[in-house]
Structure formats: structure tokens, C-alpha cells
Amino acid sequence: MAESDNTPSGAGGKTPPSGGRRIDQSTGTETVGHEWDGIEELNTPLPRWWVLTFYACILFAIGYVICYPAIPLGDHGTRGLLGWTSRGQLARETAAANGARSGTLAALAATPIEDLPKNPDLMRAAIAGGKAAFKVNCVQCHGSGAAGSIGYPNLNDDDWLWGGNLTEIQTTITHGIRYPGDAETRMSLMPNFGADKILTADQVQDAASFVRSLSGLEPKGAAAQRGAAIFAANCAVCHGPEGKGGRMVGAPNLTDKIWLYGGSRDQVAGSISNAHHGVMPAWGQRLDPVTIKMLAAYVHSLGGGEDFAPAAPAEATAPATGAPAAKP
């Protein structure tokens, strides 16, 4: 840009070209012939390197459109002379990856999950595959570190509502918890003792005092003593007379300090009054059996997995009734 010096046309030996253009005396560059409040625009040529780069980009774009998919045409786009697509590349890479691990997957499919610990190499492969599957399917609820949150179990501890060995974890993942549409889903329903008027508000508070006293969160005062009788009449059938829970019905152990829905007075009383019927998907309807087996191996490896134990005698089986929480 240059500021007009109001010099008459032809001043300084510079004769303005036709169209109102003139040569700027300071730069020796022709103006474009426009003026705004005494300011004129110089017609400075673009750098040659910039012009060449611009033309090269145009040629590259034309070549790209010809060789690769580029122009949308309704339900598809132009194919390109090279026949390349990102979906095709993904399919080829996926097929190659599946081929590379086909032997491991076949071995996992043929090995019962209870026999995985006998093959350390195969167990490590299952844990690695399960970790990847967990990041895709499970972190939304259980968190990236599987530590869970209120209403979502921590999978790193050794507290298991439905059992913590490989087979039990696999069953829980496969059939889910209270999942509609799966006849074998883990099922338990704790009554809404307060909302359904089974207990009065004062009785709910007394029961909460007793439950909290079981893990030392509250002294065994008069309220807890009254709550003990309420617990024996209404809760012991699932949680056991000592409050240590029952895995056959998914009833949590109330004597530890692990609380799925919180252990404060308000939280415990709220769970008694309005039971939490958490739902976990039946992953057997979404994932293949090998992926589920790998997920079970990974969850088992997080720190709380249990060894296989002899089956309990039939007479020790608890009645199939309610529990408020859901954890594999």
C-alpha cells in the first residue's frame, strides 16, 4: 500500500499509465488504480516460489481426485483409479492381525477356562486380550483402572457377590446381572423395605444402625440393638444371620467396609428403603465366547481373583432371594 502524495499526474518524471494507474515513486511499483482516502494499493507481483507452489497444489489435487476416492455421489463416492479405500485397508490389516493370532485364539477356544492357569503362556495371552476388550466394553462403568464408583463395583478388591473364580466370573460376564432377555442372568431382588411400607421410617433407621455396626462404622447402641431384631426377621434370609452375605443370591457381605452404594447413614438407609437393582449387560449376546473368556481372565488377574474351591454341599445352598448389588 502507498499513501498518495497528491502530486500532479506526470510529476517526478513518472507518467501514469492509462486507467488511472501510476508508478509509485517510493517503491517503483505500479498501483492498481484505486484510491481510498488518499491510500492507494500497489500491484506487487506474488513471489515466484509461491506461485509455483500454488500451481503444484492444484496439480496434486487434480491427481488425487483422479486416483483416490474424493467426490461424493449419493450413496457412494468416486472410486479412484487406484481402487484404494480406507475401509479396504482396515479390512486387510484386520484380516492380517486375525491371521497372526489365529493359533492363540484357537487354543483359547479349545481350552476350558478352568484349565487356563495350567498354561502360563496361554493365560498371559488371555489376560492381554481381555485387557484390550475391557477398554472397549467395560471402562464406561468400571473405569479405566477397574476401580468402579458408586453403583459400579471395584474389580480390584476381593469382594465378590457372585463368586470370584474364573468360571464364576465368566458366567457373570456371559449372562449379566438382572439383564432382560437372558434366562440365565444373575437374578436377585432386594425388597424396597421403606418405599413398600414393609418397615416404618424408624425401623429403617434402626436397621441401618445395625448394618453399619456390623463393620464398626457405628457403635452397638440402642438403635443397633433394635435393628438386630429387624435384621433377623427381614434380612438374615439372604445376608445370613451374621450379615456375611450369600453368593448364591448375590447378597453382599455387610461385615466388611466395602459398600457398592456407599456406607454413610443416609446411603445405607436409602439402600434399605429403596433397593438398588443394578443391571449389567449379558455380554454373551454381544461378544464371542473367546473374548468373554479373555475378559474373565483379565478381571480375575486384577488382584481379587479366587482359586477354584470344592462345590458346597447341597444343603448349604441359600434360598434364591434378594440382594441390592451387582458385581461379578
C-alpha positions as CSV (number, residue, x, y, z in Angstrom):
1,M,0.0,0.0,0.0
2,A,1.1,3.5,-0.6
3,E,-0.2,6.9,0.5
4,S,-1.0,9.4,-2.3
5,D,1.3,12.4,-2.3
6,N,-1.2,14.5,-4.3
7,T,1.5,15.0,-7.0
8,P,0.0,16.0,-10.3
9,S,0.0,13.4,-13.0
10,G,3.4,13.1,-14.6
11,A,5.2,14.7,-11.6
12,G,8.7,13.4,-10.9
13,G,9.2,12.2,-14.4
14,K,6.5,9.4,-13.9
15,T,3.8,9.4,-16.5
16,P,0.7,7.5,-15.2
17,P,-0.5,4.6,-17.5
18,S,-4.0,4.6,-18.8
19,G,-6.8,3.6,-16.5
20,G,-5.6,5.8,-13.6
21,R,-2.7,3.7,-12.7
22,R,0.7,5.2,-11.9
23,I,4.1,4.3,-10.7
24,D,4.7,4.8,-7.0
25,Q,7.8,6.9,-6.6
26,S,8.9,5.3,-3.3
27,T,8.9,1.7,-4.5
28,G,8.8,1.9,-8.2
29,T,5.8,-0.4,-8.3
30,E,2.7,0.2,-10.4
31,T,-0.5,0.9,-8.5
32,V,-3.8,-0.8,-9.2
33,G,-5.6,2.4,-10.0
34,H,-7.8,2.5,-6.9
35,E,-7.6,5.2,-4.1
36,W,-9.3,5.3,-0.7
37,D,-8.9,8.5,1.3
38,G,-5.5,9.1,-0.3
39,I,-4.4,5.5,0.1
40,E,-3.5,3.5,-3.0
41,E,-2.8,-0.2,-3.5
42,L,0.4,-1.4,-5.0
43,N,0.2,-4.1,-7.7
44,T,3.1,-6.0,-6.2
45,P,3.7,-9.3,-8.0
46,L,3.4,-12.6,-6.0
47,P,6.8,-14.3,-5.2
48,R,7.6,-16.8,-7.9
49,W,8.1,-19.6,-5.3
50,W,4.6,-19.0,-4.0
51,V,3.0,-19.1,-7.5
52,L,4.8,-22.3,-8.4
53,T,3.7,-23.9,-5.1
54,F,0.1,-22.8,-5.7
55,Y,0.1,-24.4,-9.2
56,A,1.8,-27.6,-7.8
57,C,-1.0,-27.9,-5.2
58,I,-3.6,-27.6,-7.9
59,L,-2.0,-30.3,-10.0
60,F,-1.7,-32.5,-6.9
61,A,-5.4,-32.0,-6.1
62,I,-6.4,-33.0,-9.6
63,G,-4.2,-36.1,-9.4
64,Y,-5.6,-37.1,-6.0
65,V,-9.2,-36.7,-7.2
66,I,-8.4,-39.0,-10.2
67,C,-6.5,-41.7,-8.2
68,Y,-8.4,-41.8,-4.9
69,P,-12.0,-41.7,-3.6
70,A,-12.9,-38.0,-3.4
71,I,-16.2,-36.8,-4.8
72,P,-19.4,-37.9,-3.0
73,L,-22.1,-39.3,-5.4
74,G,-25.2,-40.0,-3.3
75,D,-24.8,-43.4,-1.7
76,H,-21.2,-43.8,-2.7
77,G,-18.2,-41.7,-4.0
78,T,-15.9,-41.8,-6.9
79,R,-13.7,-45.0,-6.6
80,G,-10.4,-43.6,-7.9
81,L,-8.2,-45.3,-10.5
82,L,-6.1,-47.0,-7.8
83,G,-9.1,-48.7,-6.2
84,W,-7.9,-47.8,-2.7
85,T,-10.3,-47.2,0.2
86,S,-9.6,-46.7,3.9
87,R,-12.2,-49.4,4.7
88,G,-10.5,-51.8,2.4
89,Q,-7.1,-51.1,4.1
90,L,-8.7,-51.6,7.5
91,A,-10.2,-54.9,6.4
92,R,-6.8,-56.2,5.1
93,E,-5.0,-55.1,8.2
94,T,-7.7,-56.7,10.4
95,A,-7.5,-59.9,8.5
96,A,-3.7,-60.0,8.8
97,A,-3.9,-59.4,12.6
98,N,-6.5,-62.1,13.0
99,G,-4.4,-64.5,11.0
100,A,-1.4,-63.8,13.1
101,R,-3.2,-64.6,16.3
102,S,-5.5,-67.3,14.9
103,G,-3.4,-70.0,16.6
104,T,-3.7,-68.4,20.0
105,L,-7.5,-67.8,19.6
106,A,-8.0,-71.4,18.5
107,A,-6.1,-72.6,21.6
108,L,-8.2,-70.4,23.9
109,A,-11.4,-71.6,22.3
110,A,-10.3,-75.3,22.8
111,T,-9.1,-74.8,26.4
112,P,-11.7,-74.8,29.2
113,I,-11.4,-71.7,31.3
114,E,-10.6,-73.6,34.5
115,D,-7.5,-75.1,32.7
116,L,-6.1,-71.7,31.7
117,P,-3.9,-71.4,34.8
118,K,-2.2,-74.7,33.8
119,N,-0.8,-73.0,30.7
120,P,1.0,-69.8,31.8
121,D,1.7,-68.6,28.2
122,L,-1.9,-69.0,27.1
123,M,-3.1,-67.4,30.4
124,R,-0.9,-64.3,29.7
125,A,-2.3,-64.1,26.2
126,A,-5.8,-64.3,27.5
127,I,-5.1,-61.5,30.1
128,A,-3.6,-59.3,27.4
129,G,-6.6,-59.8,25.1
130,G,-9.0,-59.3,27.9
131,K,-7.4,-56.0,28.9
132,A,-7.9,-54.7,25.3
133,A,-11.5,-55.9,25.3
134,F,-12.1,-54.3,28.8
135,K,-11.0,-50.9,27.5
136,V,-13.6,-51.1,24.7
137,N,-16.5,-52.6,26.5
138,C,-16.2,-52.2,30.3
139,V,-14.4,-48.9,31.2
140,Q,-17.6,-46.9,30.7
141,C,-18.9,-48.3,34.0
142,H,-16.0,-49.8,35.9
143,G,-13.4,-47.1,35.0
144,S,-10.1,-47.4,33.1
145,G,-8.5,-48.9,36.2
146,A,-11.5,-51.1,37.0
147,A,-11.8,-49.3,40.4
148,G,-15.5,-48.6,39.8
149,S,-17.6,-45.9,41.6
150,I,-20.9,-45.6,43.4
151,G,-23.1,-48.3,41.9
152,Y,-20.3,-49.8,39.8
153,P,-18.2,-52.5,41.5
154,N,-14.5,-52.2,42.1
155,L,-13.0,-55.2,40.3
156,N,-9.6,-54.9,42.0
157,D,-10.6,-56.0,45.5
158,D,-11.5,-59.5,46.7
159,D,-15.2,-58.8,47.4
160,W,-17.4,-60.8,45.1
161,L,-21.2,-61.0,45.2
162,W,-21.5,-63.9,42.8
163,G,-18.1,-65.6,43.1
164,G,-14.6,-64.7,42.0
165,N,-13.0,-67.8,40.4
166,L,-12.6,-67.9,36.6
167,T,-15.7,-69.9,35.9
168,E,-18.0,-67.8,38.1
169,I,-16.6,-64.5,36.6
170,Q,-17.1,-66.0,33.1
171,T,-20.7,-66.9,33.9
172,T,-21.4,-63.4,35.3
173,I,-20.0,-61.7,32.2
174,T,-21.8,-64.1,29.8
175,H,-25.3,-63.8,31.3
176,G,-25.1,-60.4,33.1
177,I,-27.0,-59.3,36.2
178,R,-30.7,-58.7,36.1
179,Y,-30.4,-58.4,32.3
180,P,-33.8,-58.7,30.5
181,G,-33.8,-61.3,27.7
182,D,-31.3,-63.7,29.2
183,A,-32.9,-66.6,31.0
184,E,-29.7,-67.5,32.9
185,T,-28.9,-63.9,34.1
186,R,-27.8,-63.5,37.7
187,M,-31.0,-62.6,39.5
188,S,-31.8,-61.2,42.9
189,L,-34.3,-58.6,44.1
190,M,-34.0,-56.9,47.4
191,P,-37.3,-55.6,48.7
192,N,-37.9,-51.8,49.0
193,F,-38.4,-52.1,52.7
194,G,-39.3,-48.4,53.2
195,A,-40.9,-47.5,50.0
196,D,-43.2,-50.6,50.1
197,K,-44.1,-49.9,53.7
198,I,-42.6,-53.2,54.9
199,L,-40.7,-51.2,57.6
200,T,-41.5,-47.9,59.1
201,A,-39.1,-45.0,58.7
202,D,-37.9,-45.5,62.3
203,Q,-37.4,-49.2,61.7
204,V,-35.3,-48.4,58.5
205,Q,-33.1,-46.1,60.6
206,D,-32.7,-48.8,63.3
207,A,-31.8,-51.4,60.6
208,A,-29.3,-49.0,59.1
209,S,-27.7,-48.6,62.6
210,F,-27.4,-52.3,63.0
211,V,-25.9,-52.8,59.5
212,R,-23.4,-50.1,60.0
213,S,-22.4,-51.6,63.4
214,L,-21.5,-54.9,61.7
215,S,-18.5,-53.3,60.2
216,G,-17.7,-51.0,63.0
217,L,-19.0,-47.8,61.4
218,E,-21.4,-47.2,64.3
219,P,-21.4,-48.4,67.9
220,K,-23.8,-51.1,69.0
221,G,-26.2,-48.7,70.8
222,A,-29.9,-48.9,71.4
223,A,-30.8,-48.2,67.8
224,A,-28.5,-51.0,66.6
225,Q,-29.9,-53.4,69.2
226,R,-33.4,-52.7,67.9
227,G,-32.1,-53.1,64.4
228,A,-30.7,-56.5,65.2
229,A,-34.2,-57.9,65.7
230,I,-35.4,-56.2,62.5
231,F,-32.4,-57.7,60.6
232,A,-33.0,-61.2,61.9
233,A,-36.7,-61.1,60.8
234,N,-36.2,-59.5,57.4
235,C,-32.6,-59.6,56.1
236,A,-30.9,-62.7,57.5
237,V,-32.5,-65.0,55.0
238,C,-30.3,-63.5,52.3
239,H,-27.4,-61.8,54.1
240,G,-27.0,-64.6,56.7
241,P,-27.5,-64.3,60.5
242,E,-24.1,-62.7,60.9
243,G,-24.5,-60.4,57.8
244,K,-21.7,-62.1,55.9
245,G,-23.8,-62.4,52.7
246,G,-24.6,-65.2,50.3
247,R,-23.1,-65.7,46.9
248,M,-25.9,-68.0,45.7
249,V,-28.2,-65.0,45.8
250,G,-25.7,-62.2,45.3
251,A,-26.2,-60.8,48.8
252,P,-23.2,-58.6,49.8
253,N,-21.1,-59.2,52.9
254,L,-22.2,-56.4,55.4
255,T,-19.4,-57.0,57.8
256,D,-16.6,-55.6,55.7
257,K,-16.2,-52.0,54.8
258,I,-16.8,-52.3,51.1
259,W,-20.0,-50.5,50.0
260,L,-21.3,-50.6,46.5
261,Y,-23.7,-47.8,47.1
262,G,-22.0,-46.0,49.9
263,G,-21.7,-46.6,53.7
264,S,-22.9,-43.4,55.2
265,R,-26.0,-43.4,57.3
266,D,-28.1,-41.8,54.6
267,Q,-26.7,-44.1,51.9
268,V,-27.3,-47.3,53.9
269,A,-30.8,-46.2,55.0
270,G,-31.5,-45.3,51.4
271,S,-30.5,-48.7,50.2
272,I,-32.8,-50.4,52.7
273,S,-35.7,-48.1,51.9
274,N,-35.3,-48.1,48.1
275,A,-33.2,-51.1,47.0
276,H,-30.7,-50.7,44.1
277,H,-31.4,-53.2,41.4
278,G,-28.3,-52.7,39.2
279,V,-28.1,-54.1,35.8
280,M,-25.1,-55.5,33.9
281,P,-25.4,-56.5,30.2
282,A,-25.3,-60.1,29.2
283,W,-22.2,-59.9,27.2
284,G,-22.7,-63.3,25.7
285,Q,-25.3,-61.7,23.4
286,R,-22.7,-59.2,22.2
287,L,-19.3,-60.8,22.4
288,D,-17.9,-64.1,21.2
289,P,-17.0,-66.8,23.7
290,V,-13.3,-66.4,23.3
291,T,-13.5,-62.7,24.1
292,I,-15.6,-63.3,27.1
293,K,-13.1,-65.9,28.3
294,M,-10.3,-63.4,27.9
295,L,-12.3,-60.8,29.8
296,A,-12.8,-63.2,32.6
297,A,-9.1,-63.9,32.8
298,Y,-8.3,-60.2,32.9
299,V,-10.8,-59.4,35.6
300,H,-9.5,-62.4,37.6
301,S,-5.9,-61.1,37.3
302,L,-6.7,-57.7,38.7
303,G,-5.9,-58.7,42.2
304,G,-9.0,-60.2,43.7
305,G,-9.4,-63.4,41.7
306,E,-10.1,-66.5,43.7
307,D,-8.9,-70.1,43.2
308,F,-11.3,-72.9,42.5
309,A,-12.8,-74.5,45.6
310,P,-14.8,-77.7,46.0
311,A,-18.5,-77.3,45.4
312,A,-20.5,-76.5,48.6
313,P,-22.8,-79.3,49.9
314,A,-26.4,-79.0,48.5
315,E,-27.8,-78.5,52.0
316,A,-25.7,-75.3,52.4
317,T,-27.3,-73.6,49.4
318,A,-29.1,-70.4,50.4
319,P,-32.7,-69.6,49.2
320,A,-32.7,-67.6,45.9
321,T,-33.9,-64.2,47.2
322,G,-32.8,-60.6,47.2
323,A,-29.6,-58.6,47.3
324,P,-29.0,-54.9,46.4
325,A,-25.8,-55.0,44.5
326,A,-24.3,-56.5,41.3
327,K,-20.7,-57.4,41.0
328,P,-19.1,-60.4,39.2
